[in-house]
Amino acid sequence: MQVIVLGGGLMGTSTAFFLARRGVKVRLIERGYIGTGATVASFGNIRRTGRNLNQLPLAARSLALWNQSQELLGRDVEFRATGHLRLIFDAEARSDMQTFAEAARPWGFDIDQLEPAEIQRRFPGLGPSAIAASFSPRDGSANPRLVSPAFADAAAHHGAEIFSQAGVPEIRKTEAGFDVTTAQGRFSADILVNCAGGWGPAIAEQFDEPVPLAIRGPQMGVTEPLPHRILPVVGMWARDGGAYLRQVERGNVVFGGGVPQVDVPEGGFAHYDPAGLTRQLTKLVRLCPALADTTIIRHWSGTEGYVSDKLPIMGASGTTAGLFHAFGFCGHGFQLGPGVGDTMAELIATGASETPIDYMSITRFSA
Ligand SMILES: Cc1cc2nc3c(=O)[nH]c(=O)nc-3n(C[C@H](O)[C@H](O)[C@H](O)COP(=O)(O)OP(=O)(O)OC[C@H]3O[C@@H](n4cnc5c(N)ncnc54)[C@H](O)[C@@H]3O)c2cc1C
């Protein structure tokens, strides 16, 4: 079996890695540089709290792999299970948290529910006006800049061939499979995997599988380095997603959310819109008042694909034998990345996956 994976973000590199580890011949083709799409821009949150319940088995598979990332990849991608604290500031958010906690328990995911005294004792300085919080001790974060190159290098170590700066490939369906012509050469394969992130629909459309996906950019920023005091990833229960932050070991506080993602014009780049800055910072200071006097040193955004029903596309094509998709991760793909790669490799190599993914099939849009 010869596989071509299109797209060198977290999904493409992890799929290539897990395929190569199973002994499958795989070529990864990235039109630009490895890991420079949505993945590099990510906040790096590895959270299960608040997730679509159907996704919890995949998220659990992924978390197990994040815990093994050092051994799997042969390097530290800064995965730290520091815990995920989600603060609550009003009754509506408390009720949402309780509903989620109850619904998630049968799926094997249990979150701690904290009252204000417990928040102040365990996390001094965080959310002093919070009326409650959830805490998930095994979740955490990793470094979005390190992870795709680490998966690509580890895939190469297991025999995968990695081609970057390949331009947008021309794809032709053949009787035997697929011919893919790139700036780095022409390749054939019997399996093609579409891991092109927000650009995935352009490939799917070539095979008569349109997907309602909008490209948008979450709004991110980072402070100057400060003494390292904040251990968990901190967010808030809020129907608009709320703001979130984490402090990296070097001291900078990375933050995001609190404002809607910005629309990205077709063919354009995601940008940070300073019009939302005051709103974003007001929410951030609610999470950690000590941040009121810090300097923001950088803002950015990233191009992420949001499918209309807020679920990614994952699994076999509904129109074309040998074609598979894993794209459009709707702002929550970083946590899932290793699990997506492992599940896609299992599906391609064995014809089935232990982890249920049917609810993410592209065929849900075929009607
Ligand atoms: C600002 C921001 C913050 C985020 N924060 C979080 C978070 O905290 N937690 C979380 O779980 N998720 C988060 N996400 C979402 C997460 O980062 C993404 O879902 C995930 O990284 C998507 O990975 P990907 O490989 O599908 O896409 P990408 O990383 O975008 O990779 C796709 C790659 O495909 C390449 N490509 C495109 N077209 C072609 C083609 N025709 N041929 C070959 N290559 C092609 C692109 O150049 C790109 O490198 C965030 C996203 C953004 C943008």
PDBQT file of the ligand as one rigid body, heavy atoms in Angstrom, charges set to zero:
ROOT
HETATM    1  C1  LIG A 401      -5.334  30.838  16.636  1.00  0.00    +0.000 C 
HETATM    2  C2  LIG A 401      -5.749  29.412  16.877  1.00  0.00    +0.000 A 
HETATM    3  C3  LIG A 401      -5.825  28.916  18.180  1.00  0.00    +0.000 A 
HETATM    4  C4  LIG A 401      -6.208  27.575  18.390  1.00  0.00    +0.000 A 
HETATM    5  N1  LIG A 401      -6.186  27.065  19.651  1.00  0.00    +0.000 NA
HETATM    6  C5  LIG A 401      -6.488  25.749  19.865  1.00  0.00    +0.000 A 
HETATM    7  C6  LIG A 401      -6.398  25.177  21.157  1.00  0.00    +0.000 A 
HETATM    8  O1  LIG A 401      -5.978  25.831  22.111  1.00  0.00    +0.000 OA
HETATM    9  N2  LIG A 401      -6.749  23.872  21.331  1.00  0.00    +0.000 N 
HETATM   10  C7  LIG A 401      -7.184  23.107  20.287  1.00  0.00    +0.000 A 
HETATM   11  O2  LIG A 401      -7.502  21.926  20.494  1.00  0.00    +0.000 OA
HETATM   12  N3  LIG A 401      -7.217  23.611  19.029  1.00  0.00    +0.000 NA
HETATM   13  C8  LIG A 401      -6.875  24.906  18.807  1.00  0.00    +0.000 A 
HETATM   14  N4  LIG A 401      -6.915  25.428  17.543  1.00  0.00    +0.000 N 
HETATM   15  C9  LIG A 401      -7.262  24.545  16.450  1.00  0.00    +0.000 C 
HETATM   16  C10 LIG A 401      -6.082  23.694  16.014  1.00  0.00    +0.000 C 
HETATM   17  O3  LIG A 401      -4.897  24.426  16.044  1.00  0.00    +0.000 OA
HETATM   18  C11 LIG A 401      -6.374  23.177  14.607  1.00  0.00    +0.000 C 
HETATM   19  O4  LIG A 401      -7.638  22.528  14.593  1.00  0.00    +0.000 OA
HETATM   20  C12 LIG A 401      -5.319  22.183  14.123  1.00  0.00    +0.000 C 
HETATM   21  O5  LIG A 401      -4.020  22.685  14.324  1.00  0.00    +0.000 OA
HETATM   22  C13 LIG A 401      -5.581  21.896  12.665  1.00  0.00    +0.000 C 
HETATM   23  O6  LIG A 401      -4.512  21.142  12.155  1.00  0.00    +0.000 OA
HETATM   24  P1  LIG A 401      -4.529  20.725  10.620  1.00  0.00    +0.000 P 
HETATM   25  O7  LIG A 401      -3.341  19.894  10.394  1.00  0.00    +0.000 OA
HETATM   26  O8  LIG A 401      -5.892  20.187  10.281  1.00  0.00    +0.000 OA
HETATM   27  O9  LIG A 401      -4.457  22.117   9.827  1.00  0.00    +0.000 OA
HETATM   28  P2  LIG A 401      -3.233  23.093   9.521  1.00  0.00    +0.000 P 
HETATM   29  O10 LIG A 401      -2.312  23.204  10.680  1.00  0.00    +0.000 OA
HETATM   30  O11 LIG A 401      -3.838  24.350   8.989  1.00  0.00    +0.000 OA
HETATM   31  O12 LIG A 401      -2.454  22.338   8.375  1.00  0.00    +0.000 OA
HETATM   32  C14 LIG A 401      -2.960  22.210   7.077  1.00  0.00    +0.000 C 
HETATM   33  C15 LIG A 401      -1.790  22.257   6.130  1.00  0.00    +0.000 C 
HETATM   34  O13 LIG A 401      -2.219  21.912   4.823  1.00  0.00    +0.000 OA
HETATM   35  C16 LIG A 401      -1.455  22.651   3.905  1.00  0.00    +0.000 C 
HETATM   36  N5  LIG A 401      -2.186  22.624   2.629  1.00  0.00    +0.000 N 
HETATM   37  C17 LIG A 401      -3.306  23.295   2.280  1.00  0.00    +0.000 A 
HETATM   38  N6  LIG A 401      -3.718  22.941   1.051  1.00  0.00    +0.000 NA
HETATM   39  C18 LIG A 401      -2.835  22.010   0.606  1.00  0.00    +0.000 A 
HETATM   40  C19 LIG A 401      -2.739  21.245  -0.583  1.00  0.00    +0.000 A 
HETATM   41  N7  LIG A 401      -3.630  21.353  -1.580  1.00  0.00    +0.000 N 
HETATM   42  N8  LIG A 401      -1.686  20.376  -0.704  1.00  0.00    +0.000 NA
HETATM   43  C20 LIG A 401      -0.772  20.241   0.281  1.00  0.00    +0.000 A 
HETATM   44  N9  LIG A 401      -0.825  20.956   1.440  1.00  0.00    +0.000 NA
HETATM   45  C21 LIG A 401      -1.853  21.802   1.606  1.00  0.00    +0.000 A 
HETATM   46  C22 LIG A 401      -1.367  24.012   4.537  1.00  0.00    +0.000 C 
HETATM   47  O14 LIG A 401      -0.279  24.757   3.997  1.00  0.00    +0.000 OA
HETATM   48  C23 LIG A 401      -1.172  23.636   6.005  1.00  0.00    +0.000 C 
HETATM   49  O15 LIG A 401       0.196  23.549   6.359  1.00  0.00    +0.000 OA
HETATM   50  C24 LIG A 401      -6.549  26.755  17.290  1.00  0.00    +0.000 A 
HETATM   51  C25 LIG A 401      -6.486  27.266  15.988  1.00  0.00    +0.000 A 
HETATM   52  C26 LIG A 401      -6.072  28.579  15.781  1.00  0.00    +0.000 A 
HETATM   53  C27 LIG A 401      -5.989  29.093  14.377  1.00  0.00    +0.000 C 
ENDROOT
TORSDOF 0
